Amino acid sequence: MVNKKLQQVAAQFAGHQTALAIEPLGNGLINDTYRVRSNSQEFVLQRINPQVFPQPQLVMDNLIQLGRHIQQKPTAKVFLQIPELLPTQPGEPFYLDDDEQLWRALQLIQPAESRNRIHHIDEAGQIGFALAHFHHLCADLCPSLLHDTLPGFHITPGYLLEYKRLIEQPLQIISDEAFEKCIDFIETHQGKTDVLEDAKTSGALQERVIHGDPKLNNFLFEPGSTRIVSLIDLDTVKPGLLHYDIADCLRSCCHDKHSNRFDLERCRVILQNYLRESGDFFSAQDCDYLYDAIWLIPFELGLRFFNDYLSGDRYFKTAEPQQNLTRALAQFALCDSIEQQQASLQRCISHLKGLHLSR
């Protein structure tokens, strides 16, 4: 039976039609997401998590700004469908329930499917193209027009400071081998955390509009094809470094979760297609920080998982007591794999940089 509250919320967007079905959609760790089928339409219904986004209306402002910007582009030059916001019956962009929880409805992109694993190298190529195309669409959108809805997001030194604060407090956690491994890895590698922020401060890297969470399952594929039709989950769109997006995408797409190895060939194909589509908005100096970013972002995510474990699992959804600890270890193992392949990865980046600049 469909939850009465969900029916009530869905009705704000579906009008007087009866929602025939409301079912959970996707496996995101942040928002509550549902697929709604009514008599005449299907759409995505989401509750924005206020624990993650303390000012959810700013998230909505960003989405409205992004939608307007992309709608101004010539249709023939836009190769990604960006989900449109669906208004409530009174014409508002979102609905606040009795508990002041913010709900919004989004266009359901179909036919389309998300994938949790890359099966063919052509999928990797499409991911590189799609991410660069999104950045290209936003290249002339001034970052200052967007709210920073997640202050400190992807600022690795900030997560390190949070770790140091947490680890100095009395912990209600039993120290075991996994716990000590995390501590040791963080302490050993903490000196690498400032590289991107130092580059931003010095002016070597510039903030632009980023997606913020371009993991594999946020790219929607045409069913039965390697072609990407959409990039979804745009709540984290904000000012930031393109390197955050590129490295997070590579972290997600090149992580062999069975071995915690970094797939160098898949990385090469993604970067090759990214640079081919990016054009001159991605500079030689941008290329020089790619390796640093590729190593840093999984370290940052491992740090975030570990911090959340120390805090009592308040941010990421968990299904078992030590899941965030396990997640942290997996990211740190991925960092090790990247470091072991550093020479090969840097040669790959140097070669692709040369091709990119010669076009």
SVG drawing of the C-alpha trace seen along z (x, -y; Angstrom):
<svg xmlns="http://www.w3.org/2000/svg" viewBox="-9 -36 66 45">
<polyline fill="none" stroke="black" stroke-width="0.4" points="0.0,0.0 1.3,-3.4 2.1,-5.6 -0.6,-8.3 1.9,-11.1 3.6,-10.2 0.2,-10.2 -0.5,-13.6 2.8,-15.0 2.6,-13.5 -0.8,-15.0 0.7,-18.5 2.3,-17.8 -0.2,-15.4 -3.2,-17.4 -6.5,-15.5 -5.3,-12.4 -4.7,-9.4 -1.1,-8.3 -1.4,-4.7 2.1,-3.7 4.8,-5.3 8.0,-3.3 11.6,-3.9 13.9,-4.9 17.7,-4.5 20.2,-3.8 21.3,-7.3 22.7,-7.9 21.3,-11.4 17.8,-12.2 14.6,-10.2 13.7,-9.5 10.5,-7.9 9.0,-7.2 5.4,-8.2 3.0,-6.8 -0.4,-8.6 -3.2,-8.2 -1.5,-10.3 2.1,-10.9 5.2,-9.6 7.7,-11.7 10.4,-11.7 9.5,-12.8 12.2,-13.8 12.6,-15.0 15.7,-17.1 17.7,-15.9 17.9,-19.0 20.7,-17.3 22.9,-17.5 21.4,-20.7 20.5,-22.9 19.0,-25.5 17.2,-23.4 15.6,-26.4 19.0,-27.5 19.4,-24.1 16.2,-24.9 17.4,-28.4 20.5,-26.8 18.4,-24.3 16.2,-27.0 19.2,-29.1 20.8,-26.1 17.6,-25.2 17.2,-28.7 20.8,-28.9 20.6,-25.6 17.2,-26.4 18.8,-29.5 21.3,-27.2 20.5,-26.3 18.7,-22.9 21.0,-21.4 24.0,-22.0 22.6,-20.4 23.2,-16.7 22.1,-16.0 18.6,-16.1 18.6,-18.0 15.6,-17.0 13.0,-19.8 11.4,-20.9 7.7,-20.2 5.6,-22.8 3.0,-22.2 -0.6,-22.8 -0.4,-26.5 2.7,-26.9 5.4,-26.8 8.7,-25.1 8.6,-23.0 6.2,-21.9 6.8,-22.4 5.0,-19.8 3.7,-20.2 7.1,-19.4 8.8,-22.0 10.4,-19.3 11.0,-20.4 9.7,-18.2 10.2,-18.7 9.1,-16.8 11.4,-16.3 10.8,-15.1 11.5,-11.4 14.0,-10.9 12.8,-8.0 13.7,-5.7 16.8,-5.7 18.7,-3.6 21.4,-4.1 24.2,-1.6 26.3,-0.6 29.1,1.0 30.8,0.2 30.5,3.2 32.0,1.8 34.9,-0.6 32.6,-2.7 30.5,-3.5 33.6,-5.0 34.2,-7.1 30.6,-8.4 31.0,-9.3 34.1,-11.4 32.2,-13.2 29.0,-13.7 30.9,-15.3 32.9,-17.6 29.7,-18.5 28.0,-19.4 31.0,-21.6 30.9,-23.1 27.2,-24.0 28.0,-25.7 31.2,-27.4 29.5,-30.7 27.4,-30.5 29.0,-32.8 29.7,-30.8 28.9,-33.7 25.2,-33.4 25.0,-30.1 24.7,-29.5 27.3,-27.5 24.8,-25.0 27.5,-22.8 30.1,-25.1 33.3,-23.2 32.3,-20.4 35.4,-19.0 37.7,-21.2 39.9,-18.3 41.8,-20.3 38.5,-21.0 37.6,-17.3 41.1,-16.7 40.5,-19.4 37.2,-17.7 39.0,-14.3 41.5,-15.8 38.7,-17.3 36.8,-14.0 39.7,-11.8 40.7,-13.9 37.3,-13.4 36.3,-10.4 35.0,-7.8 32.4,-5.1 34.1,-2.9 36.1,0.3 39.5,-0.1 40.1,2.9 42.4,3.6 40.2,1.8 40.0,-1.2 43.7,-1.4 44.3,-1.0 42.2,-4.0 44.0,-6.1 47.4,-5.0 46.5,-5.8 45.2,-9.3 48.2,-10.2 50.6,-9.0 49.0,-10.9 47.6,-14.0 50.4,-16.2 48.9,-15.8 45.5,-17.4 46.3,-21.0 47.3,-20.7 44.1,-21.8 43.2,-24.5 46.7,-25.9 46.4,-26.0 43.1,-27.8 44.5,-30.3 47.5,-31.1 45.3,-31.5 46.6,-28.5 43.1,-27.0 39.8,-28.8 36.4,-28.1 33.7,-27.3 30.3,-25.7 30.5,-22.0 28.1,-19.1 29.5,-18.1 28.6,-14.4 29.2,-12.9 29.4,-9.3 28.6,-6.5 24.9,-6.0 24.2,-9.7 24.7,-9.2 21.6,-7.9 22.2,-5.6 19.9,-4.8 18.7,-1.2 20.6,1.3 23.1,-1.3 26.4,-2.9 25.0,-6.4 24.4,-8.7 21.2,-10.7 21.2,-12.6 23.1,-13.6 21.0,-13.7 21.2,-14.5 22.0,-18.2 21.6,-19.2 25.3,-19.6 25.7,-22.0 27.7,-24.9 30.9,-26.9 34.0,-24.7 37.0,-23.3 36.5,-21.1 39.1,-18.8 36.6,-17.8 34.2,-16.6 36.7,-14.9 38.4,-13.1 35.2,-12.0 33.9,-10.7 37.1,-8.7 37.0,-7.5 33.5,-6.1 34.0,-4.7 37.5,-3.3 37.2,-1.6 37.2,2.2 35.3,2.8 36.3,6.5 40.0,5.8 39.9,2.1 42.2,1.5 42.1,-1.6 41.5,-0.8 44.1,-2.8 42.8,-2.0 39.2,-3.1 40.7,-6.3 42.6,-6.9 39.5,-6.6 37.4,-8.8 40.1,-11.5 40.7,-11.3 37.0,-11.9 36.7,-14.5 39.6,-16.6 38.3,-16.0 34.9,-17.6 36.2,-20.2 37.9,-22.4 40.0,-25.3 38.1,-25.9 40.4,-23.2 43.9,-24.6 47.4,-23.2 47.6,-24.3 44.4,-22.5 46.0,-19.3 48.9,-19.7 46.8,-19.1 44.9,-16.1 47.0,-13.4 46.9,-15.2 43.1,-15.4 42.7,-11.8 44.6,-10.7 43.1,-13.2 39.3,-12.8 39.2,-9.1 41.3,-10.1 38.8,-12.8 35.8,-10.5 37.5,-7.9 38.1,-10.7 34.5,-11.7 33.3,-8.1 35.6,-7.7 34.5,-11.0 30.9,-10.0 31.7,-6.7 33.3,-8.6 30.3,-10.9 27.8,-8.0 26.8,-7.7 24.9,-10.9 25.5,-11.8 25.7,-8.7 22.9,-6.1 24.1,-2.8 22.7,0.7 25.1,2.1 27.2,0.7 30.6,0.6 29.6,-0.1 31.2,-3.6 34.4,-2.1 34.4,0.5 33.7,-2.2 36.6,-4.3 39.0,-1.4 37.9,-0.7 38.7,-4.3 42.1,-4.3 42.9,-1.0 41.9,-2.8 44.4,-5.6 47.1,-3.0 46.3,-1.5 46.5,-5.0 49.8,-5.7 51.2,-2.4 50.4,-3.3 51.5,-7.0 54.2,-6.8 51.9,-5.2 49.1,-7.6 51.3,-10.6 52.6,-9.5 49.0,-9.0 48.0,-12.5 51.1,-14.0 50.3,-12.3 46.7,-13.3 47.7,-16.9 49.9,-17.0 47.1,-15.8 44.7,-18.2 46.9,-21.3 47.8,-20.4 44.1,-20.5"/>
</svg>
